Amino acid sequence: MEREPTPVIVDADYRILSDEAVVVSGYVKCWNCQADAQVICLYCQSGFVDGEAMLDFSVSNITDIDESLRMQLGRWPKFHPIRRRGTMSGGFANHCPSCNKPQDDFYLHCQPGGPFFSFQDPVAQQLRIHVLQGRIRLSGDEGFEPG
């Protein structure tokens, strides 16, 4: 039996589209003041990146989100665009609730021991999953479980 090719979905405004996305949340110590800071990660169980079908990937270094996703992320007010001297710099980041310093995605997603580095690590057992509704559209960098 011949399989039909997966349709290519492209949105000129956003690199990533997903109908099966969740927010993964956890806590870290702020690098600046050591306060407990809730941090979130967007995780897509399936989706499209630049029109190519992908499975099981997280998104970091987010630069743009659609209005529907913006509304759903309202539950996490400390995840917002980075502000420098009163202006938005374009990228989104988790921010400390105490000192409001951005928490760098590199340390959350790319360093061993970071809460979103590997969902197989014991630290991942502390994470919570929050299902997002409908299609989300955003731009950022996709990441996969380290091999």
C-alpha positions in Angstrom: 0.0 0.0 0.0 1.4 3.4 -1.0 1.5 6.1 1.7 0.5 9.6 0.8 3.2 12.2 1.4 2.8 14.3 4.5 1.5 17.7 3.5 4.0 20.5 3.8 2.6 23.3 6.0 4.4 26.6 5.7 3.5 29.9 7.4 5.6 32.8 6.1 5.4 34.6 9.5 6.4 31.6 11.7 9.0 28.8 11.4 7.1 26.4 13.7 3.5 25.2 13.7 2.1 22.5 16.0 -1.4 21.1 16.9 0.1 19.0 19.7 2.0 21.3 22.0 2.5 21.6 25.7 4.1 23.9 28.2 6.6 22.2 30.5 7.2 24.1 33.7 9.7 23.7 36.5 11.9 25.7 38.9 15.5 26.9 38.9 17.6 29.2 41.1 18.0 32.6 39.5 21.6 33.1 38.4 21.6 36.6 39.7 19.8 36.6 43.1 19.3 32.8 43.8 15.5 33.2 44.2 13.3 30.4 43.1 12.2 31.1 39.5 9.5 29.3 37.6 10.7 28.6 34.1 8.8 27.2 31.1 9.6 25.5 27.9 7.4 24.9 24.8 7.4 21.3 23.7 5.8 20.0 20.5 4.8 16.3 20.3 4.4 16.8 16.6 4.6 19.8 14.3 6.3 21.4 11.3 9.6 23.3 11.3 10.1 25.2 8.1 7.5 23.0 6.4 9.2 19.7 7.4 7.2 17.3 9.7 8.9 16.7 13.1 8.2 14.8 16.2 9.1 15.4 19.9 11.0 18.6 20.0 11.3 21.6 22.3 11.6 25.2 21.3 14.1 27.7 22.7 15.3 31.2 21.7 11.8 32.1 20.8 11.6 35.3 18.8 7.9 35.5 17.8 4.6 33.9 18.9 1.1 34.2 17.5 -1.8 35.8 19.4 -3.4 32.5 20.4 -0.2 31.3 22.0 0.4 34.7 23.6 -3.0 34.5 25.3 -2.4 30.9 26.6 1.1 31.9 27.9 -0.6 34.6 30.0 -0.6 32.0 32.9 3.2 32.5 33.0 3.7 36.3 33.2 7.4 36.0 33.9 7.9 34.5 30.4 7.9 37.6 28.2 10.1 39.5 25.7 13.4 40.7 27.0 13.3 44.5 27.8 16.4 46.6 27.5 16.2 50.2 28.6 12.4 50.3 28.2 12.3 48.6 24.8 11.6 45.1 23.6 14.6 43.4 22.2 12.6 40.8 20.3 13.5 37.5 22.1 11.3 35.9 24.8 12.8 34.6 28.0 11.9 33.4 31.5 12.5 36.1 34.1 13.1 35.9 37.8 10.1 37.0 39.9 12.5 38.7 42.4 15.1 40.6 40.4 13.4 40.3 36.9 16.7 39.2 35.2 16.2 37.0 32.2 17.1 33.3 32.6 19.2 32.3 29.6 17.7 29.5 27.4 21.2 28.1 26.9 21.5 27.0 30.5 17.9 25.8 30.6 18.0 23.8 27.3 21.6 23.1 26.3 23.5 22.3 29.5 23.4 18.9 31.2 21.4 19.4 34.4 19.3 22.1 32.9 15.6 21.4 33.4 14.9 21.1 29.7 18.2 19.5 28.5 16.8 16.0 28.6 13.4 14.8 29.6 15.0 11.5 30.5 17.1 13.1 33.4 15.9 12.6 37.0 15.4 16.4 37.2 12.6 16.0 34.6 10.5 14.2 37.1 10.0 17.5 38.9 8.5 19.1 35.7 4.8 19.7 35.1 3.0 19.5 31.8 0.3 21.9 30.7 -1.6 21.1 27.5 -2.0 24.0 25.0 -5.2 24.3 23.0 -5.4 24.5 19.2 -2.6 25.2 16.7 0.4 27.3 18.0 2.6 29.2 15.6 6.0 30.6 16.7 9.5 31.2 15.6 12.6 29.9 17.5 15.1 27.1 17.5 13.9 23.5 17.7 15.8 21.1 19.9 15.8 17.3 20.2 16.6 14.9 23.0 20.4 14.5 23.1 21.5 11.1 21.7 
